[in-house]
Amino acid sequence: MNQQASYQIEADALHALAEWKAAFAENVASKAKEIAQSDSDSNRITLQHYRQAAEFALKQLASKIQDSDSSDGTQEAA
């Protein structure tokens, strides 16, 4: 396999990737803050808060991706 092969990315694929990346980052940041607020009295967000938030955000991202597959009629086999 040629390691230096170039690929073209379709515009809608690039757009979807950018949306998913932004949604994941926003979900992690907001959920980490929410977890930190409920977890302690300090105004500190820890790595553990971000890890917990990332797990939550992954589930939301998977749902968002699946919903977008349903809406464009390109569901993939499991």
C-alpha positions as a Markdown table, in Angstrom:
| # | Residue | x | y | z |
|---|---|---|---|---|
| 1 | Met | 0.0 | 0.0 | 0.0 |
| 2 | Asn | 1.4 | 3.4 | -1.0 |
| 3 | Gln | 2.0 | 5.4 | 2.2 |
| 4 | Gln | 2.1 | 8.7 | 0.3 |
| 5 | Ala | -1.2 | 8.3 | -1.5 |
| 6 | Ser | -3.3 | 11.4 | -1.4 |
| 7 | Tyr | -7.0 | 11.4 | -0.8 |
| 8 | Gln | -9.8 | 13.8 | -1.6 |
| 9 | Ile | -12.3 | 14.4 | 1.1 |
| 10 | Glu | -15.9 | 15.2 | 0.0 |
| 11 | Ala | -17.1 | 18.6 | 1.3 |
| 12 | Asp | -20.1 | 17.1 | 3.1 |
| 13 | Ala | -17.8 | 14.6 | 4.9 |
| 14 | Leu | -15.4 | 17.3 | 5.9 |
| 15 | His | -18.4 | 19.4 | 7.2 |
| 16 | Ala | -19.8 | 16.5 | 9.2 |
| 17 | Leu | -16.3 | 15.8 | 10.7 |
| 18 | Ala | -16.0 | 19.5 | 11.8 |
| 19 | Glu | -19.5 | 19.4 | 13.3 |
| 20 | Trp | -18.8 | 16.2 | 15.2 |
| 21 | Lys | -15.4 | 17.5 | 16.5 |
| 22 | Ala | -17.0 | 20.8 | 17.7 |
| 23 | Ala | -20.0 | 19.1 | 19.3 |
| 24 | Phe | -17.7 | 16.6 | 21.2 |
| 25 | Ala | -15.4 | 19.4 | 22.5 |
| 26 | Glu | -18.4 | 21.5 | 23.6 |
| 27 | Asn | -20.0 | 18.5 | 25.3 |
| 28 | Val | -16.8 | 17.6 | 27.1 |
| 29 | Ala | -16.2 | 21.2 | 28.3 |
| 30 | Ser | -19.8 | 21.8 | 29.5 |
| 31 | Lys | -20.2 | 18.4 | 31.1 |
| 32 | Ala | -16.8 | 18.6 | 32.9 |
| 33 | Lys | -17.9 | 21.9 | 34.4 |
| 34 | Glu | -21.3 | 20.5 | 35.4 |
| 35 | Ile | -19.6 | 17.5 | 37.1 |
| 36 | Ala | -17.1 | 19.7 | 38.9 |
| 37 | Gln | -19.8 | 21.9 | 40.2 |
| 38 | Ser | -21.7 | 19.0 | 41.6 |
| 39 | Asp | -18.6 | 17.1 | 42.8 |
| 40 | Ser | -17.1 | 19.7 | 45.1 |
| 41 | Asp | -17.2 | 23.2 | 46.5 |
| 42 | Ser | -14.0 | 24.3 | 44.7 |
| 43 | Asn | -13.9 | 26.0 | 41.3 |
| 44 | Arg | -11.6 | 23.4 | 40.0 |
| 45 | Ile | -12.1 | 21.1 | 37.0 |
| 46 | Thr | -9.8 | 18.1 | 37.2 |
| 47 | Leu | -8.6 | 15.6 | 34.6 |
| 48 | Gln | -11.0 | 13.1 | 36.2 |
| 49 | His | -13.9 | 15.4 | 35.5 |
| 50 | Tyr | -12.8 | 15.7 | 31.9 |
| 51 | Arg | -12.5 | 11.9 | 31.6 |
| 52 | Gln | -16.0 | 11.4 | 33.0 |
| 53 | Ala | -17.3 | 14.1 | 30.7 |
| 54 | Ala | -15.6 | 12.6 | 27.7 |
| 55 | Glu | -17.3 | 9.2 | 28.3 |
| 56 | Phe | -20.6 | 11.0 | 28.4 |
| 57 | Ala | -19.8 | 13.1 | 25.3 |
| 58 | Leu | -18.7 | 9.9 | 23.4 |
| 59 | Lys | -22.2 | 8.5 | 23.9 |
| 60 | Gln | -23.8 | 11.7 | 22.6 |
| 61 | Leu | -21.4 | 11.8 | 19.7 |
| 62 | Ala | -22.3 | 8.2 | 18.7 |
| 63 | Ser | -26.0 | 9.1 | 18.8 |
| 64 | Lys | -25.4 | 12.3 | 16.7 |
| 65 | Ile | -23.5 | 10.3 | 14.1 |
| 66 | Gln | -26.2 | 7.6 | 14.0 |
| 67 | Asp | -28.9 | 10.3 | 13.7 |
| 68 | Ser | -27.0 | 11.8 | 10.8 |
| 69 | Asp | -26.7 | 8.4 | 9.1 |
| 70 | Ser | -30.5 | 7.9 | 9.4 |
| 71 | Ser | -31.2 | 11.3 | 8.0 |
| 72 | Asp | -29.1 | 10.9 | 4.8 |
| 73 | Gly | -30.1 | 7.3 | 4.2 |
| 74 | Thr | -26.6 | 5.9 | 4.5 |
| 75 | Gln | -26.8 | 3.6 | 7.5 |
| 76 | Glu | -23.9 | 1.3 | 7.8 |
| 77 | Ala | -24.1 | -2.3 | 8.9 |
| 78 | Ala | -23.0 | -3.0 | 12.5 |
